[in-house]
Amino acid sequence: MRLNQFLARAGSASRREADRWIREGRVRINGAPPEGMGPDVDPRRDRVTLDGNPLRWDEELRYLAYHKPQGALVSRRSQGGNPTIFDLLGDAARGLHAVGRLDLESEGLLLLTNDGVLAEALLHPRTGIERVYRIWVVPVPDVPALRRLREGATIEGIEVAPDRVLLEGVEQGHGKLLVQISQGKKREVRLLARAAGLHVTRLQRVQFGPIRLEGLSPGKTRPLTRSEVRALQESARPPDRRGSPRPKARRRG
């Protein structure tokens, strides 16, 4: 198979990220740099490494829900002394990569998989995957602040607005809000809150597409059920094609 496909299937990158890593010279095949951008590799015979670390070929596709704790980086490389989620999870996350990111100070639901094709599709802007966050803000928002939050703001030159904003109540002097959004811009919830005159003191993602955080303790993982995986696959399709028959999957082997 093509090298970038192997990297995606091995769980280390999307195909776009894999191409970048190849260009940066971080990938080796049997100890030698690849010739060109798209050489073929034999997953069962060739030894492929990224930054000197061997990538394990795993034919079984795996899907995990993870409750990311605060203070953990969603990255392969540690920065500033902060642990990465892969440091914390160890062998449980071997061969997996994260579907999207959560900031260092954010917590909550993160999906991990070695299905690079599905991960890339879920993150594509055209799919509009809904993400739901519970946030704690100061000051407690009044009616005008809630209206500004619902109206949205301009982020990186693009108009962004939540799909839904619900004030759940007041907790120790903080407003507790549920925010649903589907545009996927970096730090968008914090930036939207700031534009409404609110400061986010805590942010927790509680839902990604059809997958919910509820019942999962911080730092813990659980495998997704077959029905959850099917629901994710359906969510990864463009909105105008959801609900139509899916092509049958090819058998492995």
Secondary structure, DSSP 8 states (H G I E B T S, - for coil): -BHHHHHHHTTS--HHHHHHHHHTT-EEETTB--SSS--B--TTT--EEETTEE-----S--EEEEEE-TT-BSSSS-BTTB-BHHHHHGGGGTT-EESS---TT-EEEEEEES-HHHHHHHHSGGG---EEEEEEEES---HHHHHHHHH-EEETTEEE--SEEEEEEEETTEEEEEEEE-S--TTHHHHHHHHTT-EEEEEEEEEETTEE-TT--TT-EEE--HHHHHHHHHHTS-GGGTTS---------
